[in-house]
Amino acid sequence: MIYFNFTIDNPWSDRWRTIWYKNGLLSRNKAWEFNGYKTNQIINLHFKLNFKGDHAGLQLELGLLGYDLEFSIYDTRHWDYEHDCWEIL
């Protein structure tokens, strides 16, 4: 996993609300999401790339002055930690 996060919050606010969201399927096991949020964050930089585990994939968030954009491409399957592979239904 590769993970980076830098956030500066407004300590006098607890605002958090979804403004809009869009999502869809890329293939049988891959999906995408694009979301917008109102938050209490002054600056938010978030990057996560995970190759195994529940909903592994790419997640990117960029936020400035209380508004965030989030983009994700992820695997819709769950990880079987006991067998170290994707669950087969």
N, C-alpha and C positions, 0 to 999 in steps of 0.2 A: 504494500500500500504506500502511496505517496500522498501526504497530507500537509497543507499549509493553510493557516488561518491567521488573519490580523483584523482585529475589531476594536473600534473605539465607540463605546456606548454613551448615550446621554443618561446620566444617573438620575435625573429628575423626571424621566418618562418611562412608562411601561407599555407604550403603544406597540401593538403588533396586530396586523390585519392583512388578510389576503385581498389584493385588489382584483386580480384576475389570474386565471390559469388555463393553460392549453396542454393537451397531452395526446399521445397516439402510439400506435405500434409501428415499429420498423420491420420486425419479423416475428416469428412465432414466440421467441423468447426475449426479444429486445424491445424496449419502449423508450419514449422520450417525454420530457416535461419542460415547459417554459412558463415560469410564474413571476408575478410581480407582487411586492409586499410593501406596506407601510410599516416601518419599524422604529425603534428607539436608537438605532445605530447611526452615528455620525459618519463613520467609515467602516466598510465591511469588505474584506477580500478573503475569499474562501475557495480552495481548490482541493479536490479529493479524487484520487484515482485508485480504485480497488479492483483486483482481478479475481478474488474469490471471497466468499462470505455472502450473506443475504443481500440481494439486490446490488451486486457488484457492478461497477461502472464508473462513469465520469460525472462529477458534480462540480459546477462552477457557480459562485455567487459573487456579485459585484453590487456594492451599496454606497450611496453618498447622500448625506443630509436627510436621512429618514426614509429613503426609497431604495429597495433592493430588487435586483433581477436575479433569478435563479434559472440555470439551464442544467438538465440532467439527461444522460443516456445510461440506461441501466438494464440489467438482466432481471426478468420477472420471476425467475425461479428462486427457490430457497436453497441454502447450502446445507448439506448433510455433514455436520462436523465429526460425527462418529466414523464415517467412511471417507471423509475428505474429498467429496465430490458433490456435484449437483444432485438434488433430489429427483428421483424418477418416479412419476405418478402413474 
